């Protein structure tokens, strides 16, 4: 996996909390090889997707 592809995977989540930190993590992971970058990209994407789902469809106590 390339850094560009990893950045494209998390691009839809721009604006969410910790997006900038996630970009930094991908940048660092890219220096450790494609397997590490691949794993980090998918974990970050899944975390953002779970967060977005919880915010959009989570139970409110109102």
N, C-alpha and C positions, 0 to 999 in steps of 0.2 A: 504494500500500500504506500502511496505517496502522501506527503504532507498536504498537498493541494486537495487530494481526494478526502483526506481526514477533515480538513477545514470545511469542505463542501457538505460533509455529513452533519456537522453541527451548526452550519449557517442558518437553518430555519429557526434556531433557538436563540439567535442574537437578541439581546435585550433582557434575557432572563438573568437572575442573580448568578454570579460566578462564571459568566460567559468568558470574561477576560482571563480568569484563572484557568479555565478549561483550554483556551487557546495556548496559554503558556505551557500547560502540561503536554499538549500535543507537540508543541515545538521541542520540548525536552525529550519526549518519547521518540521523536524522529531521529534524534542523535544516537539512540540505542538500537536502532535497526527496525526493519519493516514489521517483524512479528510483534515487537513491543508496541509500535505505533498502531498496528491493527487492533490489538487488544484494548489499548487505551481509547481509541476512537469509538469502538463499539460500546465500551463501558460508559463513556461520557454521553454518547447519544442516548443510550437506554436510561441513564439517570435523568437527563433533561426531559425525555419523553414521559417518564414516570412523574416527574415534578409538574410538568405542564398538565398532565391528565388530572393529577390531584387538585391542582388549582382550579381547573375548569369544571370538573365534575365532582369535586369533593363535597362532603356533607357539610352544610352550614348549620350553625346553632341558632340561627335567627328566629 
